[in-house]
Amino acid sequence: MNREEAKKMARLACQALEDKKGEDITVIDIAGVSVLADYFIIAGGTNVNQVQAMADNVQETLHRVGYPLRQVEGYQAGQWILLDFGDIVVHIFSKEDRRFYDLERIWRDGVFLRKEDLES
């Protein structure tokens, strides 16, 4: 998949997270520092039900436009759900787990993007 498609996928995932009131949505362009994906998207939720609803909405939104989910981890526990779509990886955390794992610090060598950066 090309970078424009990956950016479109990231934009759709962010919108799906916002639709379910995801908090502090962060997009990190990791293409220059990792082969894992082009983008990491990190969002927080206030409780297990919201975290799972956000994951469900991202899956449904991306599936509708033809982006297959490769792997999902942590859905049952609902504290940290990882959705791997290949070119993007979505991390949805409870507040406590997000602070504990601090992916933003771990991936600080990536390029942090604003929502507007995905529009261009």
C-alpha positions, 0 to 999 in steps of 0.5 A: 500500500502506498503512503497516501492510502496509509494516510487515508486509513489513519484519517478514517481511524482517527475519525472513528475514534473521535466518533466514540469520544476518544481522548487525546488522539495522537498520530505518529508517523513511524515510517522513518524509524520502523518497518512495523507500520507507517503510522501509530495512532494512540487514543485513550478511553475512560472505561472498558466499554468505551475502549471496546466501543472505540475498537469496534468503531475503528474496525467497522469503519475501516472494514467498510472501505476495504481495509482488512484487520490483520490482528487484534490483541487485548480486546477482552480485557479492554485495557489496551487494545491493539488493532493491526491493519498493516500500514497503521497500528491503532492503540486504544488505552485506558488512562492508567495503561496509557500513562504506564506504557507511554508509547509517545515516549518510546516512539518519540523519534517518529514524527508527531502529526496533528489531525490537520496533517492527515488532511493534506 
